[in-house]
């Protein structure tokens, strides 16, 4: 594992690279889909700011008793970062800015491949710096030396699930689909983002079983409790989209 690159925090480096990749893909897709209004830049900024804030503060309310939680300042400076919180914050930031600026066009198709690409890159930082996952029970996986294991809070000398590699593979595949196929189909505007986030919610719920996060209730982690509420709503939305024909290529769709 590589906690630092030269004098820089590895995790922060890859988060920054992921954001840069996401911005690049967003710009390319915005141009392709004709989102040339200057308000689109404000909307993207709203997503970045909202994502950054909620990524830092998304795990603040971990206990029902507020006195057991860190202060907001402590959480911002020292608390865990939450990808799920970041996605929720980005969604809120985008919709808030769209409401304030009066921009009515759907932007989900612009964000979907950008978010997938950014997540694939950003998760490399997690892979290089954080506890991998639970023991695999087999002869494959990541084996940590005692010093590294102590630093990241994982068992040493046993094969562990490389859970972040699973996530990198998921988002890379999602980007390949969104960039190489879905972007050339004629779906209802904005709906591919819903499908991507729903797929990630299901995947993330499953991969949590090998992530090694703290189990807090009936064998489930905090991310799983959050997803137990939100994932069914996303899946229901996708089912409705498919049933109504909004998530199927329209007749005569051109493949370029």
C-alpha positions as CSV (number, residue, x, y, z in Angstrom):
1,X,0.0,0.0,0.0
2,X,1.2,3.5,-0.8
3,X,0.0,6.2,1.7
4,X,2.0,9.0,0.1
5,X,3.1,9.9,-3.4
6,X,6.3,11.9,-2.9
7,X,5.1,14.4,-0.3
8,X,1.4,14.2,-1.2
9,X,-1.4,12.2,0.4
10,X,-2.1,9.4,-2.1
11,X,-5.9,9.4,-1.4
12,X,-6.2,13.1,-2.0
13,X,-4.1,12.9,-5.2
14,X,-6.4,10.3,-6.8
15,X,-9.6,12.1,-5.6
16,X,-8.2,15.2,-7.4
17,X,-7.4,13.1,-10.5
18,X,-10.8,11.6,-10.4
19,X,-12.4,15.0,-10.2
20,X,-10.3,16.2,-13.2
21,X,-11.3,13.2,-15.3
22,X,-14.9,13.7,-14.4
23,X,-14.8,17.3,-15.4
24,X,-13.1,16.4,-18.8
25,X,-15.7,13.8,-19.6
26,X,-18.5,16.2,-18.5
27,X,-17.3,18.9,-20.8
28,X,-17.1,16.5,-23.8
29,X,-20.5,15.2,-23.1
30,X,-22.0,18.6,-22.6
31,X,-20.7,19.7,-25.9
32,X,-21.9,16.6,-27.7
33,X,-25.4,16.9,-26.2
34,X,-25.7,20.6,-26.9
35,X,-25.5,21.8,-23.3
36,X,-23.7,25.0,-24.2
37,X,-25.5,27.4,-21.9
38,X,-23.1,29.1,-19.5
39,X,-25.4,28.0,-16.6
40,X,-24.1,24.4,-17.2
41,X,-20.8,25.5,-15.7
42,X,-22.6,26.7,-12.6
43,X,-24.5,23.4,-12.4
44,X,-21.3,21.4,-12.6
45,X,-19.7,23.6,-9.9
46,X,-22.8,23.0,-7.7
47,X,-22.3,19.3,-8.1
48,X,-18.7,19.5,-7.2
49,X,-19.2,21.7,-4.1
50,X,-22.2,19.6,-2.9
51,X,-20.3,16.4,-3.4
52,X,-17.2,17.7,-1.5
53,X,-19.3,19.0,1.5
54,X,-21.4,15.8,1.9
55,X,-18.4,13.5,1.3
56,X,-16.8,15.1,4.3
57,X,-19.9,15.5,6.5
58,X,-22.0,12.5,5.2
59,X,-20.9,10.3,8.1
60,X,-21.4,12.9,10.8
61,X,-24.7,11.6,12.3
62,X,-23.4,8.0,13.1
63,X,-25.1,7.8,16.5
64,X,-28.7,8.4,17.5
65,X,-27.4,10.4,20.6
66,X,-26.1,13.7,19.1
67,X,-23.6,13.9,22.0
68,X,-21.8,10.8,20.8
69,X,-21.1,12.4,17.4
70,X,-18.1,14.6,16.6
71,X,-18.7,18.3,16.1
72,X,-19.1,19.4,12.5
73,X,-15.6,21.0,12.6
74,X,-14.1,17.8,13.9
75,X,-15.9,15.8,11.3
76,X,-14.7,18.0,8.5
77,X,-11.1,17.9,9.7
78,X,-10.8,14.3,10.8
79,X,-13.9,12.3,9.9
80,X,-14.3,9.5,7.4
81,X,-15.2,10.4,3.8
82,X,-18.3,8.9,2.3
83,X,-18.7,8.2,-1.4
84,X,-22.4,7.7,-0.9
85,X,-22.6,11.0,0.9
86,X,-20.7,12.7,-1.9
87,X,-23.1,11.3,-4.5
88,X,-26.1,12.5,-2.5
89,X,-24.5,16.0,-2.0
90,X,-23.6,16.3,-5.7
91,X,-27.2,15.4,-6.7
92,X,-28.5,18.0,-4.2
93,X,-26.0,20.6,-5.4
94,X,-26.9,20.1,-9.1
95,X,-30.6,20.4,-8.4
96,X,-30.3,23.4,-6.2
97,X,-28.3,25.3,-8.8
98,X,-30.6,24.2,-11.6
99,X,-33.5,25.6,-9.6
100,X,-31.7,28.9,-8.8
101,X,-30.6,29.4,-12.4
102,X,-33.8,28.2,-14.0
103,X,-32.1,25.6,-16.2
104,X,-34.7,23.1,-17.2
105,X,-33.0,20.6,-19.5
106,X,-32.2,17.2,-18.0
107,X,-28.5,16.8,-17.4
108,X,-28.3,13.2,-16.1
109,X,-26.9,11.9,-19.4
110,X,-24.0,14.4,-19.1
111,X,-23.2,13.4,-15.6
112,X,-23.5,9.6,-15.8
113,X,-20.3,8.8,-17.8
114,X,-18.4,11.6,-16.0
115,X,-19.3,10.3,-12.5
116,X,-18.4,6.7,-13.5
117,X,-15.0,7.7,-14.9
118,X,-14.2,9.9,-11.9
119,X,-15.2,7.1,-9.4
120,X,-13.1,4.6,-11.2
121,X,-10.0,6.8,-10.9
122,X,-10.8,8.1,-7.4
123,X,-11.2,4.6,-6.0
124,X,-7.6,3.9,-6.8
125,X,-6.7,6.2,-3.9
126,X,-8.8,4.1,-1.6
127,X,-7.2,0.9,-2.9
128,X,-3.7,2.2,-2.2
129,X,-4.4,3.6,1.3
130,X,-7.4,1.9,3.0
131,X,-8.2,-1.5,4.6
132,X,-8.9,-3.8,1.7
133,X,-11.8,-6.0,3.0
134,X,-12.7,-9.1,4.9
135,X,-10.7,-12.4,4.7
136,X,-11.4,-14.3,1.5
137,X,-11.2,-17.8,3.1
138,X,-9.1,-18.8,0.1
139,X,-5.6,-18.6,-1.1
140,X,-6.0,-15.4,-3.1
141,X,-6.4,-11.8,-2.1
142,X,-4.3,-9.1,-0.6
143,X,-2.0,-10.0,2.3
144,X,-0.8,-7.1,4.5
145,X,2.4,-7.0,6.5
146,X,2.0,-6.3,10.3
147,X,2.9,-2.6,10.0
148,X,0.5,-1.9,7.2
149,X,-2.2,-3.9,8.8
150,X,-1.8,-2.0,12.0
151,X,-2.0,1.3,10.2
152,X,-5.2,0.6,8.3
153,X,-6.9,-1.5,11.0
154,X,-6.9,-4.9,9.1
155,X,-5.7,-8.4,10.0
156,X,-2.1,-9.2,8.9
157,X,-0.9,-12.3,7.2
158,X,-4.2,-13.4,5.7
159,X,-5.7,-13.0,2.2
160,X,-8.2,-10.1,2.2
161,X,-10.8,-9.3,-0.4
162,X,-9.5,-6.4,-2.6
163,X,-12.9,-4.8,-2.4
164,X,-11.8,-1.5,-3.9
165,X,-10.6,-3.3,-7.0
166,X,-14.1,-4.7,-7.3
167,X,-15.5,-1.1,-7.2
168,X,-12.9,0.1,-9.7
169,X,-13.9,-2.7,-12.1
170,X,-17.6,-1.8,-11.7
171,X,-17.2,1.9,-12.4
172,X,-14.8,1.2,-15.3
173,X,-17.3,-1.2,-16.9
174,X,-20.1,1.3,-16.3
175,X,-18.1,4.0,-18.0
176,X,-17.4,1.7,-20.9
177,X,-21.1,1.0,-21.3
178,X,-22.2,4.6,-20.9
179,X,-19.5,6.0,-23.2
180,X,-19.4,3.3,-25.8
181,X,-23.1,2.3,-26.1
182,X,-25.6,4.1,-24.1
183,X,-24.4,7.5,-25.3
184,X,-25.3,6.5,-28.8
185,X,-28.9,5.4,-28.0
186,X,-31.9,7.6,-27.9
187,X,-33.2,7.2,-24.4
188,X,-35.5,9.6,-22.6
189,X,-33.2,12.5,-21.5
190,X,-31.4,12.1,-18.2
191,X,-32.5,8.6,-17.4
192,X,-29.2,6.7,-18.0
193,X,-27.9,8.4,-14.8
194,X,-30.8,6.9,-12.8
195,X,-29.9,3.4,-14.2
196,X,-26.2,3.8,-13.4
197,X,-26.8,4.9,-9.8
198,X,-29.4,2.2,-9.2
199,X,-26.9,-0.4,-10.5
200,X,-24.2,1.0,-8.2
201,X,-26.5,1.0,-5.2
202,X,-27.2,-2.7,-5.7
203,X,-23.5,-3.5,-6.3
204,X,-22.4,-1.4,-3.3
205,X,-24.9,-3.1,-1.0
206,X,-23.4,-6.5,-2.0
207,X,-19.8,-5.5,-1.9
208,X,-20.3,-4.1,1.6
209,X,-20.4,-7.7,2.9
210,X,-16.7,-8.0,2.0
211,X,-15.6,-4.4,2.7
212,X,-14.9,-4.9,6.4
213,X,-16.8,-1.8,7.5
214,X,-18.3,-1.8,11.0
215,X,-21.5,-3.9,11.4
216,X,-24.0,-1.8,13.3
217,X,-27.4,-3.5,13.0
218,X,-28.5,-7.1,12.1
219,X,-25.3,-7.8,10.2
220,X,-25.5,-4.6,8.1
221,X,-23.1,-1.7,7.9
222,X,-24.1,1.9,7.9
223,X,-23.8,2.2,4.1
224,X,-26.1,-0.8,3.8
225,X,-28.7,0.7,6.1
226,X,-28.6,3.9,3.9
227,X,-28.9,1.8,0.7
228,X,-31.7,-0.4,2.2
229,X,-33.8,2.7,2.1
230,X,-32.6,4.4,-1.1
231,X,-31.8,1.4,-3.4
232,X,-35.4,0.2,-3.6
233,X,-36.6,3.6,-4.6
234,X,-34.0,3.7,-7.4
235,X,-34.8,0.2,-8.6
236,X,-38.5,1.1,-8.6
237,X,-37.7,4.1,-10.8
238,X,-35.8,2.0,-13.2
239,X,-38.6,-0.6,-13.4
240,X,-41.0,2.2,-14.2
241,X,-38.7,3.6,-16.9
242,X,-38.4,0.2,-18.5
243,X,-42.1,-0.4,-18.3
244,X,-42.9,3.0,-19.8
245,X,-40.3,2.6,-22.6
246,X,-38.2,5.4,-21.4
247,X,-35.1,3.3,-20.8
248,X,-35.2,1.4,-24.1
249,X,-33.6,2.5,-27.3
250,X,-36.3,4.2,-29.4
251,X,-37.2,2.9,-32.8
252,X,-34.8,4.2,-35.4
253,X,-32.1,5.1,-32.9
254,X,-28.9,5.8,-34.8
255,X,-25.7,4.1,-33.7
256,X,-22.7,6.3,-34.4
